Amino acid sequence: MIEILRILHVVNKMDRGGIETLLMSIYRNIDRTKVQFDFLVSKHGEGEYDKEILRLGGKIYRVRSRREGFLKNKLDLNQFFRENDYQIVHVHVSSMTNIQSIKSAKKNKVNTRIIHCHNTQGPKGLMHEFMHRYNRLIIDKYCTYKFACSTDAAVWGFGKKKTSNKRVNIFNNAINTTDFIYKDEVRKEKRKELGVEDGFLIGHVGRFVEQKNHGFIIKIFNELIKIEKKAKLILVGVGRLEEDIKKQIEVLGIEKSVLMLGSRSDVNELMQAMDIFLFPSLFEGLGIVAIEAQAADLHVFASDVVPNEANISELFHSLSLNDEPHKWAEEILKYSKIKARIDRTDDIIKNNYDIKANTEWITNFYLDCAKN
């Protein structure tokens, strides 16, 4: 009987974020008779993907977080790696601020140690900035491979020199393309469910955090609805700024035109219902939802800080965050007439964002690492 290779992924918590969604897409498509995924998390409470992970045969371990105490986190990590025998650990980060998990993995002789940067900005503050820059200098002592989701993320995480010398693997945040192929019957069903059968529907998917710039989304929509009276906005996601955004909507008196849908497992179908995708982030490692939206044949209006790798078709429109909300609204309204939607599979595959090809690549990478 062939022994299954178990990969340990280190994340904060397996909720519906970009990193976690990518990992689950790979996990669902990987040959689990060869490779299995386990997860080491540091946030309390059940993650939204936890039940599915257990159903697929994965394990979930928890350690105390850095916020609960630096020493507690370090002790837990060292104990974990002493007691659990993993050949490969894959650590997912937004910055180099905290690399304790990869340090502990090396200390306890994990052979393959991958650090994977998924963003272009980290926590604010002088200490965070100092630790990010310092750890960026020493990271090669602890990792065996460096990954990033885009060139911008590679430069942020590891520096220009290492990126230009091709010492960082750019691993595309791929999607299950077939899930997003436009289907007219799905559109009709979802629009009926949402109560927007005849309206112009703007959509956004993202956590309610500063990075996603929801306040600006509301300002843009407030300008747009002055012209397109039947327009609606749907916001998919949860987060600590949710109540602040609700208050902003109420102050503007547009609450009847904005639907806050919370965390959803049917994002692919909701994108069928949308007419435009709005994505004015303050920063992004890549912006996988922008790829998903284009797969659903949606025009995407993104801020000019979203990495160019997200621009995979003529559907992608880049605007400046310095532009006034009414300028964004005017640009969006140029595309308010509903067009016939088409299958965008070729664009996704051509740009190497299809999950099947990427899953095959990472499978072979893990198996090759295990042999060496």
FIFIDREN-18617 format. One record per residue (C-alpha): residue in one letter; x, y, z. Coordinates in steps of 0.05 Angstrom, whole numbers, plus 32768, in hexadecimal, padded with zeros to 4 digits. Example, Ala and Ser with C-alpha at 12.3 -4.5 7.8 and 13.67 -1.06 7.14 Angstrom:
<atoms>
a80F67FA6809C s81117FEB808F 
</atoms>
This chain:
<atoms>
m800080008000 i801B80457FEC e802580738027 i7FFE80B48020 l802880F38025 r800A81238059 i8017816E804F l800F819E808A h7FF381E28077 v7FFC821980AB v7FC5824E80AA n7FA0827A80DB k7F5C825880D4 m7F388233809D d7F028267808F r7EEB827F804A g7F2682AC8039 g7F5082AE7FFA i7F8882818014 e7F58824F8033 t7F2C824C7FF6 l7F69823E7FCA l7F8082067FF9 m7F3B81E67FF9 s7F3881E97FAD i7F7A81C57FA8 y7F6681947FDF r7F2581817FBC n7F4A81747F7B i7F8981537F94 d7F9181077F90 r7F8780F77FD9 t7FA080B07FD0 k7FE480D07FC6 v7FE281127FED q7FB98127802A f7FB4816C804A d7FB5817B8094 f7FAF81C180B3 l7FD081E480EE v7FA782218104 s7FAF8255813A k7F6B82768140 h7F35825C816E g7EF282418157 e7EDD8214811F g7EF0822A80D9 e7EBC822A80A2 y7EE381F5807C d7EF381C880B8 k7EBA819680AF e7ECC818D8065 i7F1681848076 l7F05814C80A7 r7ED6812C8075 l7F0D812B8040 g7F3C81098071 g7F6481448089 k7F79815480D1 i7F74819880F4 y7FA481AA812C r7FA381E98156 v7FDA8211817A r7FD5825081A3 s7FDC828E8179 r801382C3817D r7FDF82F38198 e7FD682C581D4 g802082CB81E2 f806082C481B9 l807D828F81E7 k803C826781EA n80398266819E k808282528199 l807B821B81CD d803D81FF81AB l805E81FE8167 n809D81DD8180 q807581A981A5 f8049819C8168 f808381908139 r80A68164816C e806981388173 n80518136812A d807C811B80F2 y8073814380B2 q80A281428076 i808381818058 v806681C08078 h804781F7804E v804082388075 h8010826E805A v801C82B7806D s800982FD8059 s804C83198070 m808D83038090 t8079832180D4 n807282DD80F4 i809C82A280DB q809D8279811C s807A823D80FD i80B0823480C8 k80E7823F80FC s80C882088127 a80C181DA80EB k810B81E180DC k811F81D98125 n80F981978126 k8117817F80E5 v80DD818480B4 n80FF81778071 t80D781A48042 r80C181E8805D i80998214802E i8086825C803E h805082798012 c804182C4800F h7FFA82D67FFC n7FF883228003 t801B83647FF5 q801183858038 g800F836E8080 p7FFB838880C5 k800783D280D2 g803983EC8105 l808483F6810D m809083B38130 h806B838D80FA e809283B180C4 f80D483A480E7 m80C6835A80F0 h80AE835380A8 r80EF8372808D y811C834C80BD n80FB830880B2 r80FD83148067 l81498318806D i815082D78094 i811882AD8077 d81488284804B k81678266808B y81248245809C c80FE8235805C t811182078023 y80E182267FF0 k80BF826A7FE8 f807B82717FC6 a805082AE7FB6 c800D82B97F94 s802782F17F67 t806683177F56 d804F83517F82 a804583217FBC a808A83027FB0 v80AB83467FB2 w808683597FF2 g809483178014 f80DB83087FFE g80F883467FDC k8107835C7F94 k814A83387F8F k813082F37FA1 t80F382FD7F74 s811B83157F38 n814D82DC7F42 k811282AB7F3D r811D82917F83 v80D282967F90 n809F82677F71 i8061828D7F58 f8027825E7F65 n7FE782767F46 n7FA982797F72 a7F82824B7F45 i7F37823F7F42 n7F0882077F2F t7EF782257EEB t7EBA81FA7EDE d7E9782157F1C f7E97825B7EFF i7E81824E7EB7 y7E44827A7EAB k7E0182577EAB d7DC2827F7E9C e7D9582527EC7 v7DC3825D7F04 r7DC182A87EF9 k7D7582A97EF7 e7D6F827D7F34 k7DA082A77F5E r7D8382EA7F49 k7D3E82D27F5C e7D5982BA7FA0 l7D7982FF7FAB g7D3D83267F93 v7D63834A7F5C e7D44832C7F1E d7D43836D7EF6 g7D7A83977F17 f7DC283A87F04 l7DE9837F7F37 i7E2D83947F51 g7E52835F7F7A h7E8D835A7FAA v7EAB831F7FCF g7EDB832B8008 r7EE5832D8053 f7ECE836D8077 v7F1483868086 e7F3983C78073 q7F5D83A58039 k7F1D83998012 n7F0883E28015 h7EBE83D8801F g7EB484218032 f7ECA84367FEC i7E9D84007FCD i7E6184207FF0 k7E7584667FD8 i7E7B844D7F90 f7E38842A7F94 n7E1884687FB2 e7E2E84907F75 l7E1984597F45 i7DD284527F61 k7DC5849C7F56 i7DC7848C7F0B e7DB284437F08 k7D7784427F39 k7D6B83F87F34 a7DB383E57F44 k7DC183B67F7E l7E0083A57FA4 i7E1083627FC4 l7E48835A7FF6 v7E6083138005 g7E8B83088043 v7E918313808D g7EC2833A80B9 r7ECC836B80F1 l7EBA83A980C7 e7E75838E80B4 e7E4F83BA80E5 d7E7583F880CF i7E6183EC8087 k7E1983E0809B k7E18842480BD q7E3684458080 i7E0084278055 e7DC9843E8084 v7DE584858088 l7DE28489803C g7D9B846C803C i7DAB84358009 e7D9E83F98035 k7D6583E08008 s7D9783DB7FCE v7DCF83B77FF3 l7DCE836E8006 m7E0183558038 l7E02830A802F g7E3682F48062 s7E6282B78056 r7E4A828E801B s7E5E824B7FFD d7E3D825C7FBA v7E6A82957FA3 n7E7082767F5E e7E2582787F56 l7E1E82BE7F73 m7E4F82D67F3E q7E2082BB7F09 a7DEB82EB7F25 m7E1A83287F24 d7E2283587EEA i7E62837A7F02 f7E9883687F35 l7EB583A07F5F f7EFA83977F7F p7F1A83D87F98 s7F4A83B87FCA l7F7F83E17FED f7FB183A87FE0 e7FAE835F7FC8 g7FDE83257FC2 l7FB983117F83 g7F6D83167F8B i7F5382D17F7A v7F0B82EA7F7A a7F1D83167F3E i7F3282D77F19 e7EF282B47F2D a7EC982F07F15 q7EEA82EF7ED1 a7EDE82A47ECD a7E9482B57ED7 d7E9B82E77E9D l7E9383257EC9 h7EB383687EBD v7EE183757EF9 f7EEE83BC7F11 a7F2C83B77F3C s7F5B83E87F5D d7F9E83F37F3C v7FC283D37F77 v7FA5838E7F65 p7FE083677F46 n7FE283637EFA e7FDF83177EFE a7F94831F7F0D n7F8A83407EC9 i7F7D83037E9D s7F4A831F7E6C e7F2B835D7E4D l7EF883597E86 f7F2A83767EB8 h7F2883C27EC3 s7F5C83E47EEF l7F4A84267F10 s7F6F84537F40 l7F5B84577F89 n7F6984A27F83 d7F2E84A87F53 e7EED84C17F71 p7EB4848F7F7C h7E8B84B07F45 k7EC384A17F13 w7EC184577F26 a7E7484597F20 e7E7884797EDB e7EA984447EC2 i7E7E840B7EDD l7E3F84277EBE k7E5F84237E79 y7E5483D87E81 s7E0E83DA7E9F k7DEC83BD7E61 i7DE783727E6D k7E11834B7E3B a7E0E83037E25 r7E3D82DC7E53 i7E6E82AA7E37 d7E9A82717E4F r7EDE828C7E66 t7F0082497E72 d7F3682567E3D d7F4B82977E5F i7F5282747EA2 i7F7A82397E86 k7FA682647E59 n7FBA828F7E95 n7FC782517EC1 y7F90825D7EF3 d7F6B821B7EEB i7F6D81F17F2B k7F7981AE7F09 a7FBB81C27EE9 n7FD381E57F28 t7FBF81AB7F54 e7FE6817C7F28 w802381A97F2E i802181B07F7A t801581657F81 n805381557F59 f807A818A7F80 y8067816B7FC3 l807681247FAB d80BA81387F8F c80CB815B7FD1 a80B9811C7FF7 k80E880F27FCC n8124811F7FD8 
</atoms>
